[in-house]
């Protein structure tokens, strides 16, 4: 009887133990899978967040320092010529010339200009003038030394009713990248974008009587080496610095955020980089914001009477900040109560802040009596009339046109854009010219 009981009980016990071990293994597997899935989800979310942050300000093409040149056209700069680019594509600029303007009029197109040891000295016109494009990339080729100068008073483009005022002047978004060197000398502004200015690499030596870097909507910089000697180092509605090395000498403001556009809040935000700002004597500010000033990181050294002036809020959340050789742990506002100079804000009024109200296109520009689509220093309107400029930037000079087109057809030449040149019926084919030598 005992043996019979054992023979019945033992297999049952073995079966039960087997079921328990199988369940435990399944639970362990599920737990492992759950942990892995959770970790994967966290990693994915972190990666997505990083991509979103980077992509918001710097596209993949912005970050591409050595673009593909297999389909590029090479253009030799020529004395007294307007070199017109009317179609999307990549163009390599080479050579030495005087009174030569590279003129981009390619609506909705992305145009990339690669500077490969270019030296141009103009008397009164921008060396690079972007009248119309979706975006223009100015890329310094690896190891190249490039020098662009405007030595006299800028002449208005009356054909298109545009007051140009910079050696590189763009009415479109403008990206500066590459690994070469670009030296700019100007009797007014150095580099201007009437939309967004983005810089991701390169070496820039800028001497200007006006502003070194200027844009309306935003200036975003993540890398590069900058030596700027100007009345004002850089100005935009929103200035964002994520990296780079800066030596700024200025006689007005080192970095200035002003209400040049209603597309962004007026703010200076510094998240990284090494900045040395040296200001002239008098009523000058190292960092001046007609809105908020936020420092989250970086190494900042300011030599001046007034290091900070902001009309909104100021926050020092991280980084190292030294004023006249002494490290500081909080931002001291030169004019204190958030009301700016004279109690009403320095120059422009800030949106949603103190002052008579928000600024929108058509309202008075912060730095002049001109409208928001008008250059702050000039009083002339920058709004394009949509007319094609033929030799307008160098009146009386010849014009060379680049960009192949079939009459009546739209073409796509840049793989990163679905845009086309809208003026396809009006431009001569490559090899023809309007008043100049064809190429």
Steps between C-alpha positions, in 0.01 A plus 500: 500500500783737590682429175181550303441835670858609423463392139191725468629797702848532353395555136240755619766685698735502204223629275412776746864605536537507123194725465637736770841523331340568162286779645801653678705494180215663307461772762873562501500524122208741504666710768819509296310593188309769690822650636663495159195656337488768770869579459458504124207740533701734724798492264273561203328792669835652601634460148183647353518794738862564403415477131209740546718750685777489240267488204307802616797726439753304293396280210709212369602713204595790728737260678652360179843664482621328182210489252484279194647691204461233232229701323631845591568778249825693534480877461804723459438844647557772237571873521192718456260208461170407662496120518131406513390168647140422415471131577538266794836328525857509629745757362875519569639854497867555422737778400569868563296795377384854570146638473354153459173388657364147526127564466254228603142525378363146522155508664422203727839341423787391720828638368843402632799726433837342577778755547825345378774763535291797385612863533258776395516873573194707414448873521127526571323164458482177703736228388224243559146630458206261548186671378278193508549137603357251743843478663857582409802313636838674494762231557874555538693215337747307713832683526375798296576865574228735382480880524194710414503880529276798436709814524255783421141605562238239417274587207129421515366237262233726352382234257375287790461779758751346739749688715794261518742564784722194547782318321284186509138614483211252489127555501464126560610260772879485500730225627876538543699177527814324375850471642684779319561865588292801396624856557241777468566875488210744474417868519161396641391149610703184455244220448124559497198272465154651491366163623694237700879485529657166594870425552629148561877523433775700330740780592376858461699821532259793471578871509196723455396858566149375580409152621717193463218245479139612458166329441134580547344179633779309674873435514592147609866393533622156609866511392762711327774748583411870489711813525267799471597867518191712441270765639277212608622140508174328415131585504176310448158464656612171653870427545581138588859383559554127555873488432793664325785732592441876490721804534277805470615861517216749474425867560123466558379152601695177490188286455158658455146362484258752352145476366587473130230234443190361669588137417694441823509635851766762556772312684869421532557135596850363554531124550869446426809633330789722602431872475735791556325837469691827526300820493600857429451779752172684540139382480578144392375157610674166477173309456186705441153349467183697446334186635642213706860393564569136589841339555493123541862416421823608338801703606436873473744782568387864469711811532278806517323760712160331458512119459125434479191697409165323465143624496338166589635231731862401550616155611847354557432127519842362414834561338779730614463876473773752580462878490820705490695199625267412789270198488135581569219273616204716400410740223505864599267709287652833407162669508339293764123484497435330168396829347826566317657838446283796582235270650356399161749255358816564303416575139230244403207384708475132582197286411284420803724715716536859605443768246213615284427159345609219276682559175376343181584542134406848400565641848795726565836322509673513836805683373350741250195669375464240231260208471579146613573388143732798475868497583555642846777728390360630174132582483464317168270204439651152467188329367573344165284595207568166341677654200818344371811710542724508194816684585324704769764434762772627266319748273640493149689177560456178306290214627571129484216260571545155652254214529373288209130515417264383232258781408160449653612215728579492871809305598631359826876494542556475875423158645419646840218719377188459300517863393546640152582827333179681432645721228581219260386672185707814536860386545747429218648151480854442622736638240279799431528831677315823552744778435802297606723211410325162505639200683 
